[in-house]
Every structure is written in structure tokens, then in C-alpha cells.
Amino acid sequence: MPSALSSISADPSANLAVDPSPDLAAFRIAVEPYYRPVGDEIAVFEAAWRHRLPVMLKGPTGCGKTRFVEHMAWRLGRPLITVAAHEDMTAADLAGRFLLAPEGTVWQDGPLTQAVRHGALCYLDEIVEARQDTTVVIHPLTDARRLLPLEKRNEQVRAHEDFQLVISYNPGYQSAVKDLKESTKQRFVAIAFDYPAPELEAEIVMREAGADLALARILVAIAACSRNLRGQGLDEGASTRMLIHAGRLASGGVSLEAAVEAAIVLPITDDADMRRALNAAISACLP
Ligand SMILES: Nc1ncnc2c1ncn2[C@@H]1O[C@H](COP(=O)(O)OP(=O)(O)OP(=O)(O)O)[C@@H](O)[C@H]1O
């Protein structure tokens, strides 16, 4: 957002013009993002895309959801606009707002509106982090209406035929106070993600970390040990992302023990007892 602009609430005399064709080139993915399918997720997504059904990617952190949506945007030849949701996010952060510019008051589309108007995939990462009054903005977009109401502009934006909404959702993090409303969840086709089976995960770690097969297998075995401790003091086990980080450190010359400590053990828990338990479990996996 240009720094010369400052946000104001609403102005009926504002310039209501919207740039008819903003440059979405920056959101196009030119090179195929490496994605190793683990099931029928590509076929399910493509079928959902054909009907422009909204999709929910459901699974733990660092298991490939973001990489998958990047791969699908590349495959479908659509720009991808990603928004990382957070608890201070307002509907205006998604939809847009009036801004004070040198030429007067102008409307600036938010990332969701840009995607809706111009036909991009919009990926709302961890949408549950956003307040529920923000989440409901997406409701009319996710049913047959495919509309985005911009109350401040007194406008209803009809979605471009190539617009598709994708959200991610980590069921492990939800609590009674912080969960998606049933009426939100039920609007989406869901695709379940989890950490890949060992041989597949080793293949991914090899490729992404530049690790050899032996190292990748050890890291995957360590991940299995940590995942067994889930619910016994650990909220989550080591993610594929963590294994890749450890693989990069170890391939770069750091000892395996130090790489595992830095990329897996320390980030995963602050509790000294839990760290000891995790280290003991990991030692059993090390050669
Ligand atoms: N099936 C896969 N194919 C290729 N790479 C993968 C796959 N699964 C995981 N990865 C690797 O794991 C890393 C982490 O995955 P990603 O960023 O997609 O996680 P995520 O599920 O979106 O996590 P979060 O919920 O925290 O955003 C990716 O950058 C990629 O290197």
C-alpha cells in the first residue's frame, strides 16, 4: 500500500473509480512449484475448480497445504493472492477501504476484492485466526451468489468466472472460542492433509533439503518419534517443514545432532522435561 495514502472510514463524495485491470502479473506463478501428490488431492481440487467450489485445506502445520495451492495455481494458470489471517484482521483488510491520496479520497480494493474482480485464486491462510465478523464477509462468495458486498462503496462485486476461494484450517489448533462457525465450514469442499507416508516424506525431504536418502530416512524416523509424543505434552510433532530445515542444516555441514536440536527440538517445545523426553526418543532413532 503506498505510504502517501492514509486510511479513512467512509466518504460519500469519494472517487468510486476502481482500476479496471490492475497488474496481477506479480501474483502469477511462472515456474512449477514442486509438489509431490500424496493421494487424489489434485483430482479433487481440479473437480472443485471446474465448478468453482470453495475449498478448505485441512491439516497440521507444515504438511504441504501452501505448497499444494501454489502448485494448483500454477497448474490452472491462475494468479494466486495469499492472505495470512491474524486476529487483528478486519473485513476492510480483506475487502478494501477508502484512502486519502494526493488527488482526493480513493477506494483501494483489498486482496480478496482484487481476486474476486479479476479472477485469481485467493488463499486465506489460517482463516480461523480472523475475527468471526471478518469471516462472514466471505459467506456470499461461497454459495451460488458468488458476490462480495462492499458496503462502504455501496457495491456488490460479482465474482469473475475464474475466481476461486481456498482457505486453510488446522483442526489441531481449534478451541471452543476459536473455531470456524459451522455455517462457514459447511460452505467448503474439504481436502484432508497430513504428513506423508515415510517413503514419500523422505523423497520430499531429499528433494527440498538436498539431503541424501539415508539422511532423509533418519529425519523421517525422528519425525515419527516426535509425532508419537503428540498429546503427551507436545501439541504437534515435527512437521515436514522442520525435517527440511534440519536436512538443510545437516547437508550444509552441521552435525546431525546439532541440526536436529536447532531445527526440531528447540522450536517444538519450551518445556525442559518435554525436551528431555523428546531427545531420548530421538536418540533411539539416530544411527
Ligand atoms: N507433498 C509435498 N510436496 C512437496 N513439498 C512438500 C510437500 N509437503 C510438504 N512439502 C514441503 O514442506 C514445506 C512446508 O509445507 P507448507 O508450507 O506447504 O505447509 P503448510 O501446510 O501450508 O503449513 P502452515 O499451515 O504452517 O502454513 C514446503 O515448503 C515444502 O518444502
The ligand as an SDF file (V2000), in Angstrom:
LIG
                    3D

 31 33  0  0  0  0  0  0  0  0999 V2000
    3.6430  -33.0680   -0.8230 N   0  0  0  0  0  0  0  0  0  0  0  0
    4.6570  -32.1950   -0.8410 C   0  0  0  0  0  0  0  0  0  0  0  0
    5.3450  -31.9520   -1.9720 N   0  0  0  0  0  0  0  0  0  0  0  0
    6.3690  -31.0730   -1.9800 C   0  0  0  0  0  0  0  0  0  0  0  0
    6.7880  -30.3900   -0.8990 N   0  0  0  0  0  0  0  0  0  0  0  0
    6.1470  -30.5970    0.2580 C   0  0  0  0  0  0  0  0  0  0  0  0
    5.0380  -31.4810    0.3490 C   0  0  0  0  0  0  0  0  0  0  0  0
    4.6080  -31.4900    1.6300 N   0  0  0  0  0  0  0  0  0  0  0  0
    5.3900  -30.6420    2.3020 C   0  0  0  0  0  0  0  0  0  0  0  0
    6.3230  -30.0900    1.4820 N   0  0  0  0  0  0  0  0  0  0  0  0
    7.3940  -29.1860    1.9020 C   0  0  0  0  0  0  0  0  0  0  0  0
    7.0910  -28.7720    3.2320 O   0  0  0  0  0  0  0  0  0  0  0  0
    7.1850  -27.3560    3.3460 C   0  0  0  0  0  0  0  0  0  0  0  0
    6.1150  -26.8680    4.2740 C   0  0  0  0  0  0  0  0  0  0  0  0
    4.8670  -27.0160    3.6450 O   0  0  0  0  0  0  0  0  0  0  0  0
    3.8040  -25.8160    3.5440 P   0  0  0  0  0  0  0  0  0  0  0  0
    4.4750  -24.5030    3.6960 O   0  0  0  0  0  0  0  0  0  0  0  0
    3.0100  -26.0550    2.3230 O   0  0  0  0  0  0  0  0  0  0  0  0
    2.9860  -26.1270    4.8700 O   0  0  0  0  0  0  0  0  0  0  0  0
    1.5220  -25.7040    5.3260 P   0  0  0  0  0  0  0  0  0  0  0  0
    0.7570  -26.9620    5.4830 O   0  0  0  0  0  0  0  0  0  0  0  0
    0.9830  -24.6560    4.4270 O   0  0  0  0  0  0  0  0  0  0  0  0
    1.8460  -25.0920    6.7560 O   0  0  0  0  0  0  0  0  0  0  0  0
    1.1200  -23.9030    7.5930 P   0  0  0  0  0  0  0  0  0  0  0  0
   -0.2350  -24.4410    7.9530 O   0  0  0  0  0  0  0  0  0  0  0  0
    2.0040  -23.7310    8.7730 O   0  0  0  0  0  0  0  0  0  0  0  0
    1.0730  -22.7080    6.6790 O   0  0  0  0  0  0  0  0  0  0  0  0
    7.0340  -26.8230    1.9230 C   0  0  0  0  0  0  0  0  0  0  0  0
    7.7450  -25.6160    1.7490 O   0  0  0  0  0  0  0  0  0  0  0  0
    7.6270  -27.9290    1.0900 C   0  0  0  0  0  0  0  0  0  0  0  0
    9.0310  -27.7460    1.0300 O   0  0  0  0  0  0  0  0  0  0  0  0
  1  2  1  0
  2  3  1  0
  2  7  2  0
  3  4  2  0
  4  5  1  0
  5  6  2  0
  6  7  1  0
  6 10  1  0
  7  8  1  0
  8  9  2  0
  9 10  1  0
 10 11  1  0
 11 12  1  0
 11 30  1  0
 12 13  1  0
 13 14  1  0
 13 28  1  0
 14 15  1  0
 15 16  1  0
 16 17  2  0
 16 18  1  0
 16 19  1  0
 19 20  1  0
 20 21  2  0
 20 22  1  0
 20 23  1  0
 23 24  1  0
 24 25  2  0
 24 26  1  0
 24 27  1  0
 28 29  1  0
 28 30  1  0
 30 31  1  0
M  END
$$$$
